[in-house]
Amino acid sequence: MSATRYLASLVALAATAALLTGAPLARADGITSEQAQDIINELKQIRQTLEKMQSPQAAPAPDDKVSYKFSPGGFSMGDAKAPLVIVEYTDLQCPFCQQFHNTAFAQIKANYIDTGKVRFVSRDFPLDFHENARRAATAGRCAAEQGKFWEMRHVMIVNAEALKADNLVTYAANVKIDVPKFKSCLESDKFKAQIDQDIAEGGVAGVQGTPSFVIGYLENDKLQGIRLVGAQPYAQFDAKIQEMLEQGGKK
């Protein structure tokens, strides 16, 4: 997506936010008042991002090239020796992360991750204005202790609007996790340092909102590629992945 198109989309969303905030939440069709408020808060944050991008100290364009030290470990799927890496910096409460997961992700997985062309890495990037995001990030790591990270991640993203502690316990039970052990882990702060490390790494990569992606080549713990911002359609990812796979073959 070009910077111009990105700005245009943010303007449209910010305008929507202004309209929503001026109307009673009860008038929103097909969604609850809580869901409507979540959307309003999200769009307010986007408007703030737009204002920053239009300022003299504007942030880089969303498709800028990036190069940074990439910490080993974490949660990944796909061939460890895949020629290309996609890192998603995600907030599990974010409706746009949910949109990506429910649309483009399945095709990316089928066409690139499962075929050994891409290794997909999930990094935590809980946003401060999402009250349940950090708890959900912790829940994912607690699930990982029992070998259920991706199962728990999926159910949390699908239910991004319902991530209170009681809900998380229910989801854990649904994916066959030892619930008492999970609850004890969830109530602790044992993964704070790891989550903070993911956030710091995302900051180095220029991440300002979620979902944000880095698509690139990993060599000697250094990730070099491009940053892609937002819940882009599959075609956008497909074009970038193919382009970078071709570039990698010419090295």
MILOFI-967699 format. One record per residue: x, y, z of N, C-alpha, C in turn. Coordinates in steps of 0.2 Angstrom, whole numbers, plus 5000, padded with zeros to 4 digits. Example, Ala and Ser with C-alpha at 12.3 -4.5 7.8 and 13.67 -1.06 7.14 Angstrom:
residues 2
{{5066, 4972, 5039}, {5062, 4978, 5039}, {5066, 4984, 5039}},
{{5064, 4989, 5035}, {5068, 4995, 5036}, {5064, 5000, 5039}},
end
This chain:
residues 251
{{5004, 4994, 5000}, {5000, 5000, 5000}, {5004, 5006, 5000}},
{{5003, 5011, 4996}, {5007, 5017, 4995}, {5005, 5021, 5001}},
{{5010, 5026, 5003}, {5009, 5031, 5008}, {5003, 5035, 5007}},
{{5001, 5037, 5001}, {4995, 5041, 5000}, {4989, 5037, 5001}},
{{4989, 5030, 4999}, {4983, 5026, 5000}, {4982, 5025, 5007}},
{{4988, 5024, 5011}, {4987, 5023, 5018}, {4984, 5029, 5022}},
{{4987, 5035, 5020}, {4984, 5041, 5023}, {4977, 5042, 5022}},
{{4975, 5040, 5015}, {4968, 5041, 5013}, {4963, 5036, 5018}},
{{4966, 5030, 5019}, {4962, 5025, 5023}, {4961, 5028, 5030}},
{{4967, 5031, 5033}, {4966, 5033, 5039}, {4961, 5039, 5040}},
{{4961, 5043, 5035}, {4957, 5049, 5035}, {4950, 5047, 5035}},
{{4948, 5042, 5031}, {4941, 5039, 5031}, {4939, 5036, 5038}},
{{4944, 5032, 5041}, {4943, 5029, 5047}, {4942, 5034, 5053}},
{{4946, 5040, 5052}, {4945, 5045, 5057}, {4939, 5048, 5057}},
{{4937, 5049, 5050}, {4930, 5053, 5049}, {4925, 5048, 5052}},
{{4925, 5042, 5051}, {4920, 5037, 5054}, {4920, 5038, 5061}},
{{4926, 5038, 5064}, {4926, 5039, 5072}, {4923, 5045, 5074}},
{{4924, 5051, 5071}, {4920, 5057, 5073}, {4913, 5056, 5072}},
{{4910, 5053, 5067}, {4903, 5051, 5066}, {4900, 5047, 5072}},
{{4904, 5042, 5073}, {4902, 5037, 5078}, {4902, 5040, 5085}},
{{4907, 5044, 5087}, {4907, 5047, 5093}, {4901, 5052, 5094}},
{{4898, 5055, 5089}, {4893, 5059, 5090}, {4886, 5056, 5090}},
{{4886, 5049, 5089}, {4879, 5046, 5089}, {4879, 5041, 5095}},
{{4873, 5040, 5097}, {4872, 5035, 5103}, {4874, 5028, 5101}},
{{4878, 5025, 5105}, {4880, 5018, 5103}, {4875, 5014, 5102}},
{{4869, 5014, 5105}, {4863, 5010, 5105}, {4861, 5009, 5098}},
{{4862, 5014, 5094}, {4860, 5015, 5087}, {4864, 5010, 5082}},
{{4870, 5008, 5084}, {4874, 5004, 5080}, {4871, 4997, 5078}},
{{4870, 4996, 5072}, {4866, 4989, 5070}, {4871, 4984, 5070}},
{{4869, 4978, 5073}, {4872, 4972, 5073}, {4878, 4971, 5078}},
{{4880, 4976, 5082}, {4885, 4975, 5087}, {4883, 4978, 5093}},
{{4886, 4976, 5099}, {4884, 4978, 5105}, {4887, 4985, 5107}},
{{4885, 4988, 5112}, {4888, 4994, 5114}, {4895, 4994, 5116}},
{{4897, 4988, 5119}, {4904, 4987, 5121}, {4909, 4987, 5114}},
{{4906, 4983, 5109}, {4910, 4982, 5103}, {4910, 4989, 5099}},
{{4905, 4993, 5099}, {4905, 4999, 5096}, {4910, 5004, 5100}},
{{4910, 5004, 5106}, {4915, 5008, 5110}, {4922, 5006, 5108}},
{{4923, 4999, 5108}, {4930, 4997, 5106}, {4932, 5000, 5099}},
{{4927, 5000, 5094}, {4929, 5002, 5088}, {4930, 5010, 5088}},
{{4927, 5013, 5092}, {4928, 5020, 5092}, {4935, 5022, 5095}},
{{4937, 5018, 5101}, {4943, 5019, 5104}, {4949, 5018, 5099}},
{{4948, 5012, 5095}, {4953, 5010, 5090}, {4954, 5016, 5084}},
{{4948, 5019, 5082}, {4948, 5024, 5077}, {4951, 5030, 5080}},
{{4950, 5032, 5086}, {4953, 5038, 5089}, {4961, 5037, 5089}},
{{4963, 5031, 5090}, {4970, 5030, 5090}, {4973, 5030, 5083}},
{{4969, 5028, 5078}, {4971, 5029, 5071}, {4972, 5036, 5069}},
{{4967, 5040, 5072}, {4967, 5047, 5070}, {4973, 5051, 5073}},
{{4975, 5049, 5079}, {4981, 5051, 5082}, {4987, 5049, 5078}},
{{4987, 5043, 5076}, {4993, 5041, 5071}, {4993, 5045, 5065}},
{{4987, 5047, 5062}, {4987, 5051, 5056}, {4990, 5058, 5058}},
{{4988, 5061, 5063}, {4991, 5068, 5065}, {4998, 5068, 5066}},
{{5001, 5062, 5069}, {5008, 5062, 5069}, {5011, 5061, 5062}},
{{5008, 5057, 5058}, {5011, 5056, 5051}, {5011, 5063, 5047}},
{{5006, 5067, 5049}, {5006, 5073, 5045}, {5010, 5079, 5048}},
{{5013, 5078, 5054}, {5017, 5083, 5057}, {5024, 5083, 5054}},
{{5028, 5088, 5055}, {5035, 5089, 5053}, {5039, 5083, 5055}},
{{5038, 5080, 5061}, {5042, 5074, 5063}, {5038, 5068, 5061}},
{{5036, 5068, 5055}, {5032, 5062, 5052}, {5035, 5055, 5053}},
{{5031, 5050, 5054}, {5034, 5043, 5054}, {5036, 5041, 5047}},
{{5040, 5036, 5046}, {5041, 5033, 5040}, {5035, 5031, 5036}},
{{5035, 5030, 5030}, {5030, 5027, 5026}, {5029, 5020, 5028}},
{{5023, 5017, 5028}, {5022, 5010, 5031}, {5025, 5005, 5027}},
{{5028, 5006, 5021}, {5031, 5000, 5018}, {5039, 5001, 5018}},
{{5041, 5005, 5023}, {5049, 5007, 5023}, {5053, 5000, 5024}},
{{5059, 5001, 5021}, {5063, 4995, 5022}, {5066, 4995, 5030}},
{{5067, 4990, 5032}, {5069, 4989, 5039}, {5075, 4984, 5040}},
{{5079, 4985, 5045}, {5085, 4981, 5046}, {5086, 4981, 5053}},
{{5086, 4976, 5057}, {5087, 4976, 5064}, {5089, 4969, 5067}},
{{5091, 4969, 5073}, {5093, 4963, 5076}, {5087, 4959, 5078}},
{{5086, 4953, 5077}, {5080, 4949, 5078}, {5082, 4944, 5083}},
{{5079, 4944, 5089}, {5080, 4939, 5094}, {5078, 4932, 5092}},
{{5082, 4927, 5094}, {5080, 4920, 5092}, {5075, 4918, 5097}},
{{5071, 4913, 5095}, {5066, 4910, 5100}, {5059, 4913, 5098}},
{{5055, 4912, 5103}, {5048, 4915, 5102}, {5044, 4909, 5099}},
{{5039, 4911, 5096}, {5034, 4907, 5093}, {5033, 4907, 5086}},
{{5034, 4902, 5082}, {5034, 4902, 5075}, {5031, 4896, 5072}},
{{5029, 4896, 5066}, {5026, 4890, 5063}, {5029, 4890, 5056}},
{{5030, 4884, 5053}, {5033, 4883, 5046}, {5041, 4881, 5047}},
{{5044, 4880, 5041}, {5050, 4877, 5041}, {5055, 4882, 5044}},
{{5060, 4880, 5048}, {5065, 4885, 5051}, {5070, 4887, 5046}},
{{5070, 4883, 5041}, {5075, 4885, 5035}, {5072, 4888, 5029}},
{{5065, 4890, 5030}, {5062, 4894, 5025}, {5066, 4900, 5023}},
{{5066, 4901, 5016}, {5069, 4907, 5013}, {5067, 4914, 5016}},
{{5061, 4914, 5018}, {5058, 4921, 5020}, {5054, 4920, 5027}},
{{5055, 4926, 5030}, {5052, 4926, 5037}, {5046, 4932, 5037}},
{{5041, 4930, 5040}, {5036, 4935, 5041}, {5035, 4936, 5049}},
{{5036, 4942, 5051}, {5035, 4943, 5059}, {5028, 4947, 5059}},
{{5024, 4945, 5063}, {5018, 4949, 5065}, {5018, 4951, 5072}},
{{5018, 4958, 5073}, {5018, 4961, 5079}, {5010, 4962, 5080}},
{{5008, 4959, 5085}, {5001, 4958, 5086}, {4998, 4960, 5093}},
{{4992, 4963, 5093}, {4989, 4964, 5099}, {4982, 4960, 5099}},
{{4982, 4955, 5103}, {4976, 4950, 5103}, {4969, 4953, 5104}},
{{4969, 4959, 5106}, {4962, 4962, 5107}, {4961, 4967, 5101}},
{{4966, 4968, 5097}, {4965, 4972, 5091}, {4960, 4970, 5086}},
{{4955, 4973, 5084}, {4950, 4971, 5079}, {4953, 4970, 5072}},
{{4958, 4974, 5071}, {4962, 4974, 5064}, {4966, 4968, 5064}},
{{4969, 4966, 5069}, {4973, 4959, 5070}, {4968, 4953, 5069}},
{{4962, 4954, 5072}, {4957, 4949, 5071}, {4955, 4949, 5063}},
{{4954, 4954, 5060}, {4952, 4955, 5053}, {4958, 4951, 5049}},
{{4964, 4952, 5050}, {4969, 4949, 5046}, {4969, 4941, 5047}},
{{4968, 4939, 5054}, {4968, 4932, 5055}, {4962, 4929, 5052}},
{{4956, 4932, 5051}, {4950, 4929, 5049}, {4950, 4929, 5041}},
{{4955, 4933, 5038}, {4955, 4934, 5031}, {4961, 4931, 5027}},
{{4966, 4935, 5027}, {4972, 4934, 5024}, {4976, 4928, 5026}},
{{4976, 4927, 5033}, {4981, 4923, 5036}, {4980, 4915, 5034}},
{{4974, 4913, 5033}, {4973, 4906, 5031}, {4976, 4905, 5024}},
{{4976, 4909, 5019}, {4979, 4909, 5013}, {4986, 4909, 5013}},
{{4989, 4913, 5017}, {4996, 4914, 5018}, {4999, 4907, 5021}},
{{4995, 4904, 5026}, {4997, 4898, 5029}, {4997, 4893, 5023}},
{{4992, 4892, 5020}, {4991, 4887, 5015}, {4996, 4887, 5009}},
{{4997, 4893, 5007}, {5001, 4894, 5001}, {5009, 4895, 5002}},
{{5011, 4897, 5008}, {5018, 4899, 5009}, {5021, 4896, 5015}},
{{5017, 4896, 5021}, {5020, 4893, 5027}, {5020, 4885, 5027}},
{{5014, 4882, 5025}, {5014, 4875, 5024}, {5018, 4872, 5019}},
{{5020, 4876, 5014}, {5024, 4874, 5008}, {5031, 4875, 5009}},
{{5033, 4877, 5015}, {5040, 4878, 5017}, {5044, 4884, 5014}},
{{5040, 4889, 5011}, {5043, 4895, 5008}, {5043, 4901, 5013}},
{{5039, 4901, 5019}, {5039, 4906, 5024}, {5039, 4903, 5031}},
{{5043, 4906, 5035}, {5042, 4905, 5042}, {5038, 4910, 5045}},
{{5033, 4909, 5049}, {5029, 4914, 5052}, {5030, 4915, 5059}},
{{5032, 4921, 5062}, {5033, 4922, 5069}, {5028, 4927, 5072}},
{{5026, 4925, 5078}, {5021, 4929, 5081}, {5025, 4933, 5087}},
{{5024, 4939, 5087}, {5027, 4943, 5093}, {5022, 4947, 5096}},
{{5022, 4948, 5102}, {5017, 4952, 5106}, {5018, 4959, 5106}},
{{5013, 4963, 5104}, {5013, 4970, 5104}, {5007, 4973, 5107}},
{{5005, 4972, 5114}, {4999, 4974, 5117}, {4999, 4982, 5117}},
{{4994, 4985, 5115}, {4993, 4992, 5115}, {4990, 4994, 5122}},
{{4993, 5000, 5124}, {4991, 5002, 5131}, {4983, 5003, 5132}},
{{4980, 5005, 5126}, {4973, 5007, 5127}, {4968, 5001, 5126}},
{{4971, 4995, 5125}, {4967, 4989, 5125}, {4968, 4986, 5132}},
{{4963, 4986, 5137}, {4964, 4984, 5143}, {4965, 4976, 5144}},
{{4963, 4972, 5139}, {4964, 4965, 5140}, {4970, 4962, 5136}},
{{4973, 4967, 5132}, {4979, 4964, 5128}, {4985, 4961, 5131}},
{{4987, 4964, 5136}, {4993, 4961, 5139}, {4991, 4955, 5143}},
{{4985, 4955, 5146}, {4983, 4948, 5149}, {4983, 4943, 5144}},
{{4980, 4944, 5138}, {4980, 4939, 5133}, {4986, 4937, 5131}},
{{4991, 4942, 5130}, {4998, 4940, 5128}, {5001, 4935, 5133}},
{{5000, 4936, 5140}, {5002, 4932, 5145}, {4998, 4925, 5144}},
{{4992, 4925, 5143}, {4988, 4919, 5142}, {4991, 4915, 5136}},
{{4993, 4918, 5131}, {4996, 4914, 5126}, {5003, 4910, 5128}},
{{5007, 4914, 5132}, {5013, 4911, 5134}, {5012, 4905, 5139}},
{{5006, 4907, 5143}, {5004, 4901, 5148}, {5002, 4895, 5145}},
{{4999, 4896, 5139}, {4996, 4890, 5135}, {5002, 4887, 5132}},
{{5007, 4891, 5130}, {5013, 4888, 5127}, {5017, 4883, 5132}},
{{5017, 4885, 5138}, {5020, 4880, 5143}, {5017, 4873, 5143}},
{{5011, 4873, 5140}, {5007, 4866, 5139}, {5007, 4864, 5132}},
{{5011, 4867, 5128}, {5011, 4865, 5121}, {5005, 4867, 5117}},
{{5001, 4873, 5119}, {4995, 4875, 5116}, {4995, 4882, 5114}},
{{5001, 4885, 5112}, {5001, 4892, 5110}, {4997, 4893, 5104}},
{{4998, 4890, 5099}, {4994, 4892, 5093}, {4987, 4891, 5093}},
{{4985, 4885, 5097}, {4977, 4884, 5098}, {4974, 4890, 5102}},
{{4978, 4892, 5107}, {4975, 4897, 5112}, {4975, 4904, 5108}},
{{4981, 4905, 5104}, {4981, 4911, 5100}, {4975, 4912, 5096}},
{{4974, 4907, 5092}, {4968, 4907, 5087}, {4962, 4908, 5091}},
{{4960, 4905, 5096}, {4954, 4906, 5099}, {4953, 4913, 5103}},
{{4959, 4916, 5105}, {4959, 4923, 5108}, {4958, 4928, 5102}},
{{4961, 4927, 5096}, {4960, 4932, 5091}, {4953, 4932, 5088}},
{{4950, 4926, 5087}, {4944, 4925, 5085}, {4939, 4928, 5090}},
{{4940, 4928, 5096}, {4936, 4931, 5101}, {4939, 4938, 5104}},
{{4942, 4942, 5100}, {4946, 4948, 5102}, {4942, 4952, 5107}},
{{4935, 4953, 5106}, {4931, 4957, 5110}, {4930, 4954, 5117}},
{{4932, 4948, 5118}, {4930, 4945, 5124}, {4936, 4941, 5127}},
{{4940, 4945, 5130}, {4947, 4943, 5133}, {4947, 4944, 5140}},
{{4942, 4945, 5144}, {4943, 4945, 5151}, {4945, 4939, 5154}},
{{4947, 4939, 5160}, {4951, 4933, 5163}, {4946, 4927, 5163}},
{{4940, 4928, 5165}, {4935, 4922, 5165}, {4935, 4919, 5158}},
{{4935, 4923, 5153}, {4934, 4921, 5146}, {4940, 4917, 5144}},
{{4946, 4919, 5146}, {4953, 4916, 5145}, {4953, 4909, 5148}},
{{4950, 4908, 5154}, {4950, 4902, 5157}, {4946, 4897, 5153}},
{{4940, 4900, 5151}, {4935, 4895, 5147}, {4939, 4893, 5141}},
{{4942, 4898, 5137}, {4946, 4896, 5131}, {4951, 4891, 5132}},
{{4955, 4891, 5138}, {4960, 4887, 5140}, {4957, 4880, 5141}},
{{4951, 4879, 5144}, {4948, 4873, 5145}, {4946, 4870, 5138}},
{{4943, 4874, 5134}, {4941, 4872, 5127}, {4947, 4869, 5123}},
{{4953, 4871, 5124}, {4958, 4869, 5120}, {4962, 4863, 5124}},
{{4959, 4861, 5129}, {4962, 4855, 5133}, {4968, 4857, 5137}},
{{4968, 4863, 5140}, {4974, 4865, 5144}, {4972, 4863, 5151}},
{{4977, 4861, 5155}, {4976, 4860, 5163}, {4974, 4867, 5166}},
{{4968, 4868, 5167}, {4965, 4874, 5170}, {4968, 4877, 5176}},
{{4969, 4873, 5181}, {4972, 4876, 5187}, {4979, 4878, 5186}},
{{4983, 4875, 5182}, {4990, 4877, 5181}, {4990, 4883, 5177}},
{{4985, 4884, 5172}, {4984, 4889, 5168}, {4982, 4896, 5172}},
{{4978, 4895, 5176}, {4975, 4900, 5180}, {4981, 4903, 5185}},
{{4985, 4899, 5188}, {4990, 4901, 5192}, {4995, 4905, 5188}},
{{4997, 4902, 5182}, {5001, 4906, 5177}, {4999, 4913, 5175}},
{{4992, 4913, 5173}, {4989, 4919, 5171}, {4989, 4925, 5177}},
{{4988, 4922, 5183}, {4988, 4927, 5188}, {4995, 4930, 5190}},
{{5000, 4927, 5188}, {5007, 4929, 5189}, {5009, 4934, 5184}},
{{5015, 4937, 5185}, {5018, 4942, 5180}, {5024, 4939, 5177}},
{{5024, 4932, 5177}, {5031, 4929, 5175}, {5033, 4931, 5168}},
{{5029, 4933, 5164}, {5031, 4934, 5157}, {5032, 4941, 5155}},
{{5032, 4946, 5160}, {5032, 4953, 5159}, {5038, 4955, 5155}},
{{5044, 4952, 5157}, {5050, 4954, 5153}, {5050, 4952, 5146}},
{{5048, 4946, 5145}, {5048, 4943, 5138}, {5043, 4947, 5133}},
{{5037, 4949, 5136}, {5032, 4953, 5132}, {5035, 4960, 5131}},
{{5038, 4963, 5136}, {5042, 4970, 5135}, {5047, 4969, 5130}},
{{5051, 4964, 5130}, {5056, 4963, 5125}, {5053, 4963, 5118}},
{{5047, 4960, 5117}, {5044, 4960, 5110}, {5042, 4967, 5108}},
{{5039, 4970, 5113}, {5037, 4977, 5112}, {5043, 4982, 5110}},
{{5049, 4981, 5114}, {5055, 4985, 5112}, {5057, 4983, 5105}},
{{5057, 4977, 5103}, {5060, 4975, 5097}, {5055, 4978, 5091}},
{{5049, 4977, 5093}, {5044, 4981, 5088}, {5046, 4988, 5087}},
{{5047, 4991, 5092}, {5049, 4998, 5092}, {5055, 5000, 5088}},
{{5060, 4995, 5088}, {5066, 4996, 5084}, {5064, 4995, 5077}},
{{5059, 4991, 5075}, {5057, 4989, 5069}, {5052, 4995, 5066}},
{{5051, 5000, 5070}, {5046, 5005, 5068}, {5039, 5004, 5069}},
{{5037, 4999, 5073}, {5030, 4997, 5074}, {5027, 5002, 5078}},
{{5021, 5005, 5076}, {5018, 5010, 5080}, {5010, 5008, 5081}},
{{5008, 5003, 5077}, {5001, 5000, 5078}, {5001, 4993, 5076}},
{{4995, 4990, 5077}, {4994, 4983, 5075}, {4988, 4982, 5071}},
{{4989, 4977, 5066}, {4995, 4972, 5066}, {5000, 4976, 5061}},
{{5006, 4975, 5063}, {5012, 4977, 5059}, {5016, 4971, 5057}},
{{5019, 4970, 5051}, {5022, 4965, 5049}, {5029, 4967, 5046}},
{{5034, 4962, 5047}, {5040, 4963, 5044}, {5041, 4957, 5040}},
{{5042, 4958, 5033}, {5043, 4952, 5028}, {5051, 4953, 5026}},
{{5055, 4948, 5027}, {5062, 4949, 5025}, {5066, 4942, 5026}},
{{5072, 4943, 5026}, {5077, 4938, 5026}, {5081, 4938, 5032}},
{{5082, 4933, 5036}, {5085, 4932, 5042}, {5092, 4929, 5041}},
{{5097, 4933, 5043}, {5104, 4931, 5042}, {5108, 4933, 5048}},
{{5111, 4928, 5051}, {5115, 4930, 5057}, {5111, 4934, 5062}},
{{5105, 4932, 5064}, {5101, 4936, 5069}, {5099, 4943, 5067}},
{{5100, 4944, 5060}, {5098, 4951, 5058}, {5092, 4950, 5053}},
{{5087, 4954, 5054}, {5081, 4953, 5049}, {5081, 4959, 5045}},
{{5081, 4958, 5038}, {5081, 4964, 5033}, {5075, 4963, 5029}},
{{5071, 4968, 5028}, {5066, 4967, 5023}, {5062, 4973, 5023}},
{{5055, 4973, 5023}, {5050, 4978, 5023}, {5045, 4978, 5028}},
{{5043, 4983, 5030}, {5037, 4984, 5035}, {5031, 4985, 5031}},
{{5026, 4980, 5033}, {5019, 4981, 5030}, {5014, 4982, 5036}},
{{5010, 4987, 5035}, {5006, 4990, 5041}, {4998, 4988, 5039}},
{{4995, 4985, 5044}, {4988, 4985, 5044}, {4985, 4978, 5041}},
{{4979, 4977, 5042}, {4975, 4971, 5040}, {4975, 4971, 5032}},
{{4980, 4970, 5028}, {4980, 4971, 5021}, {4977, 4964, 5018}},
{{4974, 4965, 5012}, {4971, 4959, 5009}, {4976, 4954, 5007}},
{{4974, 4948, 5006}, {4979, 4943, 5004}, {4983, 4945, 4998}},
{{4980, 4948, 4993}, {4984, 4949, 4987}, {4990, 4954, 4988}},
{{4989, 4958, 4993}, {4995, 4963, 4995}, {5001, 4959, 4998}},
{{4999, 4954, 5002}, {5004, 4950, 5005}, {5007, 4945, 4999}},
{{5003, 4942, 4995}, {5005, 4938, 4990}, {5010, 4941, 4985}},
{{5009, 4948, 4984}, {5013, 4951, 4979}, {5020, 4952, 4982}},
{{5020, 4954, 4989}, {5026, 4956, 4992}, {5030, 4950, 4993}},
{{5027, 4944, 4995}, {5030, 4938, 4996}, {5034, 4935, 4990}},
{{5030, 4935, 4984}, {5032, 4933, 4978}, {5038, 4937, 4976}},
{{5038, 4944, 4977}, {5043, 4949, 4975}, {5049, 4947, 4979}},
{{5049, 4946, 4985}, {5054, 4945, 4989}, {5057, 4938, 4988}},
{{5053, 4933, 4987}, {5056, 4926, 4985}, {5060, 4927, 4979}},
{{5058, 4930, 4974}, {5062, 4931, 4968}, {5068, 4935, 4969}},
{{5068, 4940, 4973}, {5074, 4944, 4975}, {5079, 4939, 4978}},
{{5076, 4935, 4983}, {5081, 4930, 4987}, {5084, 4926, 4982}},
{{5081, 4923, 4977}, {5084, 4919, 4972}, {5089, 4921, 4968}},
{{5089, 4928, 4968}, {5094, 4931, 4963}, {5101, 4933, 4967}},
{{5101, 4932, 4974}, {5106, 4934, 4978}, {5113, 4930, 4976}},
end
